[in-house]
Amino acid sequence: MSDVASQTSQDFGRRLAVEVFRNSRASVIMGALATCIVSYAHIGSVPNASIAFWTAAIMITFIARLALSFVAERRTQSGVAYRSLINLEMLLAANTGLMWSAGLWWLDVGVQDYLFYLRIMVVVGAMAFVVSSLTLYLRVFLAYGFSVMVPSMIFFAVTPHMEPKGPWLTMFFLYSVALMAVAIVNNRRSRAAVAGQLKVLQLSGEIQAALDSERRAMSALSKSAITDELTGALNRRGILAELDAEIARCRRFSHGLALLMVDIDHFKSVNDTHGHACGDEALRSVVRALQTKLRATDVLGRFGGEEFLILLPELDEQGALIAAERLRAKVAANVVEFEDKRLSPTISLGLALYRPEEPGDRLIARADEALYAAKRNGRNRVELAVGEATVATLAE
């Protein structure tokens, strides 16, 4: 049997066991009520000691079954092996049946009076009730049924005042056989119903797992669509989408936004001199260096080639200049090691501050103009967009 089939079988058996233990509680409660009725009816006709002994014996069995039902249900649901618990329930059910049939003997007063018929009625009713409550595991019912049927038929056969014996024995036997047949039918129907419920749960789980897998796949696909494969930063589509979203927040909440356009200085010469593999490692190294100095709210994306955009929300001019200089210094201090080569790339940065109602492409254009000013003025520096200030932060 495969692991999946074995797990399914375990789940099915465990679910049946839980239902048996729940039904057992109803059986115990009804049995305890019937015991009280029989015991009370026999007061004055049977010695009190006999009534007390029989009542105590069957009540102890009921209490044991009630305690088992709670403990076993909890343990079964938590994954503990349930077969031994079912076997214990079977033994207690058999003992219950013996106690009921023992009542025919123990409380007998030697005549077929109304008390005699009360005991017969309770025994017969108890068997019928158990058919409706304990047939999910047929062996539990059969243990109960045979422990009632066999001693009771012996009682009918050997008790002198049981007349006429033939009809009594025949009717009780046929009644017991009919109950056995009903129990078998109920067992099959109940198991089919539980199996159907379990199948529905399994299908629901499979559907949920498939949906979760699809959501993860869609999330991964969506992420890959906006992620630069080489550097792991956002790609052009991703960073532009973030810029649009940030501008929308600026317009709604009136907070500031600074945009940095970053370019790796002399990157073409790195590719030409050391090869594209080395250039790729330089790109990755620069991105890692930049990310170490970004806040959780800052966003980095590759705009194209060796150019990057960095969004710095809620920073004014002075704060943005400080952040930009921190980024420039971090990259300048970074060493790229590739095979036997050691490179120290630098970056130039153009800074533009968002203006109310300004479109994103215009903000990018102003940052790009500042970047070109930084490159014209010697590279490895930060320049602020023209018209916002004349301050430039130079490399030390």
C-alpha positions in Angstrom: 0.0 0.0 0.0 1.3 3.4 -0.9 2.0 6.1 1.7 -1.0 8.1 0.4 -3.3 5.1 0.5 -2.1 4.2 4.0 -2.6 7.7 5.3 -6.1 7.7 3.8 -6.9 4.4 5.5 -5.6 5.8 8.8 -7.7 9.0 8.4 -10.8 6.9 7.6 -10.3 4.6 10.6 -9.6 7.5 12.9 -12.7 9.4 11.8 -14.8 6.3 12.4 -13.3 5.8 15.9 -14.1 9.4 16.8 -17.7 8.9 15.9 -17.9 5.7 17.9 -16.6 7.4 21.0 -19.0 10.3 20.6 -22.0 7.8 20.1 -20.8 5.8 23.1 -21.6 8.7 25.4 -25.2 8.8 24.2 -25.4 5.1 24.8 -24.0 5.4 28.3 -26.4 8.2 29.3 -29.4 6.2 28.1 -28.2 3.1 29.7 -27.6 4.9 33.0 -31.2 6.2 32.9 -32.6 2.8 32.2 -30.6 1.3 35.1 -32.1 3.9 37.4 -35.6 3.0 36.2 -35.1 -0.8 36.7 -33.4 -0.4 40.1 -36.1 1.9 41.4 -38.9 -0.4 40.1 -37.4 -3.4 42.0 -37.2 -1.7 45.4 -39.3 -3.7 47.8 -39.5 -6.7 45.6 -35.8 -7.6 45.6 -33.3 -7.3 48.5 -31.7 -3.9 48.5 -28.3 -5.4 48.6 -28.9 -7.2 45.3 -30.2 -4.1 43.7 -27.3 -2.1 45.0 -24.8 -4.7 43.8 -26.2 -4.9 40.3 -26.6 -1.1 40.0 -23.1 -0.4 41.2 -21.6 -3.0 38.8 -23.3 -1.7 35.7 -22.7 2.0 36.7 -19.0 1.4 37.1 -19.0 0.0 33.6 -20.9 3.1 32.3 -18.5 5.5 34.1 -15.5 3.6 32.6 -17.0 3.9 29.1 -17.9 7.6 29.6 -14.3 8.4 30.7 -12.9 6.3 27.8 -15.1 8.2 25.3 -13.6 11.6 26.2 -10.0 10.5 26.6 -10.1 8.3 23.5 -11.7 10.9 21.3 -9.1 13.5 22.2 -6.2 11.0 21.8 -7.6 9.8 18.5 -7.9 13.3 17.1 -4.3 14.1 18.1 -3.0 11.1 16.0 -2.6 8.5 18.7 -3.2 4.9 17.5 -6.9 4.3 17.9 -7.2 0.5 17.4 -6.3 -0.4 21.0 -8.8 2.2 22.2 -11.5 0.7 20.0 -10.7 -2.8 21.4 -11.0 -1.4 24.9 -14.4 0.1 24.0 -15.4 -3.3 22.7 -14.5 -5.0 26.0 -16.4 -2.5 28.0 -19.4 -2.8 25.6 -19.3 -6.6 26.1 -19.2 -6.1 29.9 -22.2 -3.7 29.6 -24.2 -6.4 27.8 -23.2 -9.0 30.4 -24.4 -6.6 33.1 -27.8 -6.2 31.4 -28.3 -10.0 30.9 -27.1 -10.5 34.5 -29.9 -8.3 35.7 -32.4 -10.9 34.4 -30.9 -13.4 36.8 -29.9 -11.2 39.7 -33.2 -9.3 40.0 -35.5 -12.3 39.2 -38.2 -12.9 41.8 -39.4 -16.3 40.4 -42.6 -15.1 38.6 -43.5 -13.5 35.3 -44.7 -10.3 36.9 -44.5 -6.7 35.5 -40.9 -6.5 36.8 -39.9 -9.4 34.7 -41.4 -7.8 31.6 -39.7 -4.5 32.5 -36.3 -6.2 32.6 -37.0 -7.9 29.2 -38.2 -4.6 27.7 -35.1 -2.7 28.9 -32.8 -5.4 27.6 -34.5 -5.5 24.2 -34.6 -1.7 24.1 -31.0 -1.4 25.0 -30.0 -3.7 22.2 -32.1 -1.7 19.7 -30.5 1.6 20.9 -27.0 0.2 20.5 -27.8 -0.7 16.9 -28.2 3.0 16.2 -25.1 4.2 18.1 -22.3 1.6 17.9 -22.4 0.0 14.5 -19.6 2.1 12.9 -17.2 -0.6 14.2 -19.3 -3.7 13.9 -17.2 -5.7 16.3 -18.1 -3.3 19.1 -21.8 -4.0 18.5 -21.3 -7.7 18.1 -19.4 -7.9 21.4 -22.3 -6.1 23.0 -25.0 -8.1 21.2 -23.7 -11.5 21.9 -23.0 -10.7 25.5 -26.7 -9.9 25.9 -28.2 -12.5 23.5 -26.4 -15.7 24.7 -26.9 -15.3 28.5 -30.5 -14.0 28.0 -31.4 -17.1 25.9 -29.8 -19.3 28.5 -32.0 -17.5 31.1 -35.1 -18.2 29.0 -34.2 -21.8 28.6 -33.4 -22.7 32.2 -35.7 -20.5 34.2 -38.7 -22.7 35.4 -41.3 -19.9 35.3 -40.4 -19.0 31.7 -43.5 -20.3 29.9 -43.9 -21.0 27.0 -40.2 -21.4 26.4 -40.3 -22.2 22.7 -42.0 -18.9 21.6 -39.8 -16.9 24.0 -36.6 -18.4 22.7 -37.7 -18.2 19.1 -38.8 -14.6 19.3 -35.7 -13.4 21.2 -33.5 -15.3 18.7 -35.2 -13.9 15.7 -35.2 -10.4 17.2 -31.4 -10.7 17.9 -30.8 -11.9 14.3 -32.8 -9.1 12.9 -30.8 -6.6 15.0 -27.6 -8.2 13.7 -28.8 -7.7 10.1 -29.8 -4.1 10.8 -26.4 -3.5 12.4 -24.6 -4.8 9.4 -26.6 -2.6 7.0 -26.1 0.4 9.3 -22.4 -0.3 9.5 -22.1 -0.3 5.7 -24.2 2.9 5.3 -22.4 4.7 8.1 -19.0 3.8 6.8 -20.0 4.9 3.3 -21.2 8.2 4.7 -18.0 8.8 6.6 -15.9 7.8 3.6 -17.8 10.3 1.5 -17.2 13.0 4.1 -13.5 12.1 4.2 -13.4 12.2 0.4 -14.9 15.6 0.3 -12.4 16.8 2.9 -9.6 15.3 0.9 -10.8 16.9 -2.3 -11.2 20.2 -0.5 -7.6 19.9 0.8 -6.3 19.0 -2.7 -8.2 21.9 -4.3 -6.9 24.3 -1.6 -3.3 23.0 -2.1 -3.7 23.4 -5.8 -5.0 27.0 -5.3 -2.1 27.8 -2.9 0.4 26.4 -5.4 -1.2 28.4 -8.2 -1.0 31.5 -6.1 2.6 30.9 -5.2 3.3 30.3 -8.9 1.5 33.5 -9.9 3.3 35.4 -7.2 6.7 34.1 -8.4 5.7 34.9 -12.0 4.6 38.4 -11.0 7.8 38.9 -9.1 10.0 37.6 -11.9 8.2 40.0 -14.3 9.4 43.0 -12.3 12.8 41.7 -11.1 16.1 42.1 -12.8 17.5 38.6 -13.3 21.1 39.7 -13.1 21.1 41.9 -10.0 17.9 40.9 -8.1 16.8 44.5 -8.0 13.6 45.7 -9.6 13.8 45.9 -13.4 12.7 48.9 -15.4 9.0 47.9 -15.3 9.1 47.3 -11.6 10.9 50.5 -10.6 8.6 52.7 -12.9 5.5 51.1 -11.3 6.9 51.9 -7.8 7.6 55.4 -8.9 4.0 55.9 -10.1 2.7 54.5 -6.9 5.0 56.7 -4.8 4.0 59.8 -6.8 0.3 58.9 -6.1 1.1 58.7 -2.4 2.8 62.1 -2.6 -0.2 63.6 -4.2 -2.6 62.1 -1.6 -0.6 62.7 1.6 1.5 65.7 0.5 4.8 64.2 1.6 8.2 64.5 -0.1 10.0 62.2 -2.6 13.6 62.3 -3.8 14.7 60.4 -6.9 18.3 59.4 -7.5 19.6 58.4 -11.0 22.7 56.4 -10.5 25.3 55.4 -13.1 28.4 53.3 -12.7 31.4 55.3 -13.8 33.4 54.0 -16.8 31.4 50.8 -16.8 32.0 50.3 -20.5 35.7 50.1 -20.0 35.2 47.4 -17.4 33.4 45.2 -19.9 35.9 46.0 -22.7 38.9 45.4 -20.5 37.9 42.6 -18.2 35.0 40.9 -20.0 31.2 40.9 -19.5 31.3 38.3 -16.8 33.4 40.6 -14.7 31.1 43.5 -15.6 28.1 41.4 -14.4 29.8 40.8 -11.1 30.5 44.5 -10.8 26.8 45.3 -11.3 25.8 42.8 -8.7 28.4 44.1 -6.2 27.3 47.7 -6.6 23.7 46.7 -6.1 24.6 44.8 -2.9 26.6 47.8 -1.7 23.7 50.2 -2.4 21.2 47.9 -0.6 23.2 48.0 2.6 22.6 51.7 2.9 18.9 51.9 1.9 16.0 52.2 4.4 13.2 49.7 4.4 11.0 52.3 2.6 13.6 53.1 -0.1 13.3 51.3 -3.5 16.1 50.4 -5.9 15.6 49.4 -9.5 17.8 48.8 -12.6 16.7 51.4 -15.2 18.8 50.1 -18.0 22.4 49.0 -18.6 24.5 50.3 -15.7 21.9 52.9 -14.7 19.7 52.6 -11.6 16.9 54.6 -10.0 16.5 54.9 -6.3 13.3 56.2 -4.7 13.8 58.0 -1.3 10.3 58.7 0.1 9.7 61.5 2.7 13.1 63.1 2.4 13.7 66.8 1.9 16.7 68.2 0.0 19.1 68.0 2.9 18.1 64.5 3.9 18.3 63.3 0.3 21.8 64.8 -0.2 23.0 63.0 2.9 21.5 59.7 1.8 23.0 60.1 -1.7 26.4 60.9 -0.3 26.2 57.8 2.0 25.4 55.6 -1.0 28.2 57.1 -3.1 30.8 56.6 -0.3 29.7 53.0 0.3 30.2 52.1 -3.3 33.5 53.9 -3.5 34.8 51.9 -0.5 33.6 48.6 -2.0 36.0 46.3 -3.8 34.8 43.9 -6.5 36.8 40.7 -6.6 36.4 38.5 -9.7 38.7 35.7 -10.4 42.2 37.3 -10.1 40.9 40.9 -10.7 40.2 43.5 -8.0 38.1 46.5 -9.1 36.9 49.6 -7.2 34.0 51.1 -9.3 32.5 54.4 -8.4 29.1 55.9 -9.1 27.7 59.3 -10.1 24.3 60.3 -8.9 21.8 62.8 -10.0 19.2 64.0 -7.5 15.8 65.5 -8.2 13.0 66.3 -5.7 9.4 65.7 -6.6 7.3 68.8 -7.5 3.5 68.8 -7.0 1.6 67.4 -10.0 4.9 66.6 -11.8 4.6 63.4 -13.9 7.1 60.6 -13.3 8.9 60.9 -16.7 9.6 64.6 -16.0 11.0 63.8 -12.6 13.2 61.1 -14.2 14.4 63.6 -16.9 15.4 66.1 -14.2 17.3 63.5 -12.3 19.0 62.3 -15.5 20.1 65.9 -16.3 21.6 66.1 -12.8 23.4 62.8 -13.4 25.0 64.1 -16.6 26.1 67.2 -14.7 27.8 64.9 -12.2 29.6 63.1 -15.0 30.6 66.3 -16.6 32.0 67.6 -13.4 34.3 64.7 -12.8 32.2 61.7 -11.8 32.0 60.0 -8.4 29.8 62.8 -7.0 26.2 63.8 -6.4 24.6 66.7 -8.3 21.2 68.3 -7.5 18.9 69.0 -10.4 19.2 72.6 -11.8 16.6 75.0 -10.5 16.3 73.3 -7.1 19.7 74.4 -5.7 23.3 74.9 -6.7 24.7 72.5 -4.1 26.8 69.6 -5.2 28.3 67.0 -3.0 31.8 66.0 -4.3 33.9 63.0 -3.6 36.4 63.6 -0.9 
